[in-house]
Amino acid sequence: MKKMKKIAMITFHASHNNGSMLQALALQTALQQRNCDIEIIDFSNEGQRNLYSVLPYPHNWKQCIKWLIWRSN
């Protein structure tokens, strides 16, 4: 009996499109077929959380003005 390899994948798969999720699933499936034990680690940093947040934090005056104009429409 062959020993299962343990693999941890670090990926950002919680974006607004399904491509990153499907890519993580495809890699996980391919590695499981090769008898590997997979763990997916969802990478996230402050910049990505701000990019995908409902109310992004403005880092400068230009972003603040853009946000106010966008909210007024």
Backbone bond lengths (Angstrom), bond angles and torsions (degrees), N, CA, C in turn:
res aa  C-N    CA-C-N  psi(-1)  N-CA   C-N-CA  omega(-1)  CA-C   N-CA-C  phi
1 M - - - 1.454 - - 1.528 109.32 -
2 K 1.313 115.63 132.43 1.446 122.09 -177.58 1.527 110.65 -84.13
3 K 1.337 116.21 138.04 1.456 121.41 178.91 1.532 109.81 -75.07
4 M 1.368 116.51 137.13 1.461 121.02 178.77 1.523 110.22 -75.45
5 K 1.326 115.90 134.38 1.456 120.84 174.77 1.521 108.60 -81.64
6 K 1.320 116.59 140.29 1.468 121.13 176.00 1.517 108.04 -98.72
7 I 1.333 116.10 127.29 1.461 122.15 -179.11 1.522 108.42 -131.17
8 A 1.327 115.59 133.99 1.464 121.35 174.07 1.524 107.60 -112.80
9 M 1.330 116.62 124.83 1.465 121.87 178.34 1.522 108.07 -102.26
10 I 1.320 116.41 125.22 1.461 120.59 174.63 1.520 107.11 -101.22
11 T 1.324 116.60 118.56 1.456 120.98 -176.50 1.519 110.18 -149.38
12 F 1.316 115.61 154.52 1.459 120.93 172.22 1.518 106.07 -99.75
13 H 1.321 116.92 95.83 1.464 119.85 -175.12 1.525 113.16 -113.14
14 A 1.317 117.45 11.93 1.460 119.89 -179.01 1.526 111.43 -107.52
15 S 1.322 117.09 41.55 1.461 120.01 179.23 1.525 110.20 -86.35
16 H 1.337 116.38 179.31 1.459 120.57 -177.26 1.524 113.18 -78.72
17 N 1.319 118.22 -7.66 1.462 119.22 175.86 1.525 109.30 -107.93
18 N 1.313 116.80 162.68 1.457 120.39 -177.14 1.523 112.69 -88.35
19 G 1.334 118.28 -9.00 1.459 121.29 -176.75 1.512 113.46 -59.66
20 S 1.320 117.26 -44.79 1.470 119.88 -178.51 1.530 111.25 -67.41
21 M 1.328 116.35 -36.22 1.465 120.13 177.33 1.535 111.16 -66.91
22 L 1.333 115.86 -43.82 1.461 120.43 179.76 1.527 111.43 -66.07
23 Q 1.324 116.95 -36.90 1.456 120.69 178.04 1.534 110.55 -64.53
24 A 1.325 117.62 -43.18 1.461 121.60 178.56 1.531 110.27 -64.34
25 L 1.334 117.14 -41.26 1.464 121.26 178.87 1.522 111.11 -65.45
26 A 1.333 117.40 -41.76 1.471 120.77 -179.70 1.525 110.99 -64.08
27 L 1.329 117.20 -43.50 1.463 120.05 178.99 1.525 110.74 -66.58
28 Q 1.317 117.16 -40.40 1.459 121.02 178.06 1.530 110.55 -61.59
29 T 1.329 117.33 -44.90 1.467 121.86 -179.55 1.527 110.74 -64.19
30 A 1.341 116.73 -44.58 1.470 120.41 -179.54 1.528 111.33 -62.10
31 L 1.335 116.80 -40.64 1.465 119.89 -179.55 1.523 111.82 -73.26
32 Q 1.336 117.77 -33.83 1.463 120.16 176.68 1.523 111.05 -66.20
33 Q 1.328 117.31 -33.66 1.463 120.79 176.90 1.523 111.34 -67.50
34 R 1.324 116.96 -20.69 1.467 121.89 177.22 1.533 110.87 -97.21
35 N 1.316 115.60 21.51 1.465 123.06 174.08 1.532 112.46 64.85
36 C 1.330 116.96 47.67 1.463 122.36 177.90 1.520 109.57 -115.98
37 D 1.319 115.38 145.05 1.460 122.09 174.39 1.525 107.18 -93.92
38 I 1.339 117.32 116.26 1.461 122.64 -171.00 1.525 110.96 -107.84
39 E 1.328 115.45 138.61 1.460 121.54 170.04 1.523 107.22 -127.83
40 I 1.333 116.92 126.48 1.456 121.35 179.07 1.527 108.41 -96.44
41 I 1.324 115.68 126.16 1.453 122.32 177.22 1.521 106.76 -108.57
42 D 1.323 117.00 118.31 1.460 121.85 -178.05 1.516 109.19 -80.94
43 F 1.335 116.38 109.79 1.455 121.71 179.47 1.520 109.62 -76.99
44 S 1.288 116.18 136.42 1.447 120.64 177.16 1.521 108.31 -154.31
45 N 1.327 116.13 137.78 1.456 119.75 174.38 1.525 108.14 -129.88
46 E 1.314 116.55 176.49 1.462 120.67 -174.86 1.527 112.02 -61.11
47 G 1.328 117.14 -38.92 1.456 120.85 179.96 1.523 112.50 -63.25
48 Q 1.330 117.05 -42.19 1.460 120.49 178.79 1.520 111.68 -70.73
49 R 1.315 117.40 -39.41 1.466 119.34 177.70 1.523 110.21 -63.20
50 N 1.329 118.02 -38.17 1.459 121.88 178.41 1.529 110.39 -68.91
51 L 1.338 116.94 -38.87 1.459 121.34 179.83 1.521 111.61 -61.70
52 Y 1.316 117.88 -38.96 1.459 122.53 -176.79 1.527 113.66 -99.97
53 S 1.329 117.33 8.63 1.462 118.66 -179.49 1.533 110.96 -81.14
54 V 1.310 115.97 160.66 1.462 121.63 179.30 1.520 110.11 -68.33
55 L 1.305 116.96 -43.60 1.468 122.38 178.20 1.526 108.71 -119.81
56 P 1.343 117.94 90.36 1.466 119.70 -179.25 1.524 112.45 -63.15
57 Y 1.289 115.66 146.65 1.460 121.92 179.67 1.526 109.07 -81.40
58 P 1.341 118.89 119.35 1.476 119.87 178.55 1.528 110.49 -73.64
59 H 1.339 116.15 129.76 1.462 120.78 -177.89 1.524 113.22 -92.21
60 N 1.339 117.11 -14.16 1.460 119.85 179.52 1.534 108.74 -151.00
61 W 1.335 116.47 176.99 1.465 120.78 -176.98 1.517 112.30 -65.29
62 K 1.326 117.19 -36.51 1.468 121.08 -179.53 1.538 110.24 -61.19
63 Q 1.310 116.81 -45.88 1.464 120.62 178.35 1.517 111.00 -65.29
64 C 1.332 116.98 -36.47 1.462 121.12 179.32 1.531 110.49 -64.58
65 I 1.320 117.22 -44.21 1.471 121.28 178.91 1.531 110.60 -65.17
66 K 1.337 116.65 -43.11 1.469 120.01 177.83 1.530 110.63 -59.53
67 W 1.331 115.99 -41.66 1.462 120.26 -178.78 1.532 110.28 -65.23
68 L 1.352 116.79 -42.50 1.464 119.98 179.07 1.533 111.99 -64.40
69 I 1.338 117.06 -40.06 1.469 120.81 177.00 1.519 110.43 -64.28
70 W 1.341 115.72 -44.30 1.465 120.88 -179.90 1.528 110.96 -61.77
71 R 1.340 116.89 -40.75 1.466 121.21 -178.44 1.531 112.24 -70.92
72 S 1.344 116.89 -25.91 1.464 119.44 -177.33 1.532 112.78 -78.65
73 N 1.325 117.66 -16.17 1.481 120.80 179.92 1.495 112.77 -76.25
